[in-house]
Amino acid sequence: MQLAGEEFGALIRVGFVIDHVLESSDSLAMRT
């Protein structure tokens, strides 16, 4: 079960990064 927990944490981290990247590109799109 330890591995599943680590994978879950990694998924959350990846989702957080993707969300941050999307927010950044949204801000860039608004500027142009």
Buried (B, 14 or more C-beta within 10 A) or exposed (E): EEEEEEEEEEEEEEEEEEEEEEEEEEEEEEEE
